[in-house]
């Protein structure tokens, strides 16, 4: 019993003593529906830092040069909101699209994946 109490106390103190950012998205999945090839799709992903330390987004990894990501470069204070903008250029793609963007930050739940999908119709 004593060992269990010490362990629980350590976990409690760790949560208080070690501040951490926490990245929480309003919605991690978007569906852009149907667009014609050559159109540009812009998607916005709202988030909040639910942690107790400033959130710093370091990088956004994409699997295709058709996707670009704009994210806040300044730290996001605790309990503050931000937006990540994903731009998808459809010039070189067609048919069903299902893409993942990996957001890398100092958050304790990093990396976090955001996703978008839809259909690009040929011209």
C-alpha positions in Angstrom: 0.0 0.0 0.0 2.8 2.4 0.8 4.5 1.9 -2.6 1.2 2.6 -4.4 0.7 5.8 -2.4 4.2 7.0 -3.3 3.6 6.2 -6.9 0.3 8.2 -7.0 2.0 11.1 -5.2 4.8 11.1 -7.8 2.3 11.2 -10.7 0.4 14.0 -9.0 3.6 16.1 -8.4 4.8 15.4 -11.9 1.7 16.9 -13.4 2.1 20.0 -11.3 5.9 20.4 -11.4 6.4 19.8 -15.1 4.4 22.3 -17.3 3.4 21.0 -20.7 1.6 22.3 -23.7 -1.4 20.4 -25.0 -2.6 20.7 -28.6 -6.3 20.2 -29.0 -8.1 20.6 -32.4 -11.7 21.5 -32.7 -11.8 19.1 -35.7 -8.9 17.0 -37.1 -10.8 15.8 -40.2 -12.2 17.9 -43.1 -14.0 16.9 -46.3 -13.7 19.4 -49.1 -16.3 17.5 -51.3 -15.9 17.7 -55.1 -13.7 20.2 -56.8 -12.4 20.5 -60.4 -8.8 19.8 -61.2 -6.8 23.0 -61.0 -8.8 24.5 -58.2 -7.1 25.4 -54.9 -8.6 24.1 -51.7 -8.0 26.0 -48.5 -8.9 24.4 -45.1 -8.6 25.9 -41.7 -8.0 23.9 -38.5 -8.7 25.7 -35.3 -7.0 24.6 -32.1 -6.4 25.6 -28.5 -3.5 25.1 -26.2 -5.2 23.3 -23.3 -1.9 22.8 -21.4 -0.1 25.0 -18.9 2.9 26.0 -21.0 3.3 27.9 -24.2 2.7 25.8 -27.3 5.4 26.0 -30.0 4.7 24.4 -33.4 8.0 23.3 -34.9 7.0 21.7 -38.2 4.2 20.4 -40.4 5.0 17.3 -42.4 3.1 16.6 -45.7 3.4 13.6 -48.0 2.9 15.6 -51.3 4.2 18.8 -52.8 0.6 19.6 -53.6 0.0 20.5 -50.0 1.4 23.5 -48.1 0.8 24.4 -44.4 0.8 27.7 -42.7 1.0 27.6 -38.9 1.6 30.2 -36.1 5.4 30.8 -35.7 5.0 32.6 -32.3 4.3 30.6 -29.2 0.6 30.1 -28.3 0.1 30.8 -24.6 -1.9 28.4 -22.4 -5.7 28.4 -23.1 -5.2 30.5 -26.2 -6.4 29.6 -29.7 -4.7 29.4 -33.1 -5.4 28.3 -36.6 -3.4 26.1 -39.0 -4.2 26.7 -42.7 -3.7 23.8 -45.2 -3.6 24.7 -48.9 -4.1 21.9 -51.4 -3.3 22.5 -55.1 -5.2 20.2 -57.4 -3.3 20.9 -60.6 -1.4 17.6 -60.6 -3.9 15.2 -58.9 -7.3 13.8 -59.6 -9.9 11.2 -58.2 -10.2 10.5 -54.5 -7.8 12.3 -52.2 -7.1 11.4 -48.6 -4.2 13.2 -47.1 -2.6 13.5 -43.6 -0.6 16.4 -42.2 1.6 15.7 -39.2 1.9 18.6 -36.8 5.0 18.5 -34.7 5.2 20.6 -31.6 6.4 20.7 -27.9 3.0 19.5 -26.8 2.8 16.3 -24.7 0.5 14.8 -27.4 2.9 15.5 -30.3 2.8 14.6 -33.1 -0.9 15.2 -34.0 -2.3 14.3 -37.4 -4.9 16.4 -39.2 -6.6 15.0 -42.3 -8.5 16.1 -45.3 -10.2 14.3 -48.1 -12.4 14.8 -51.1 -12.6 14.2 -54.8 -10.8 16.0 -57.6 -12.7 15.8 -60.9 -10.7 15.8 -64.1 -11.2 18.8 -66.4 
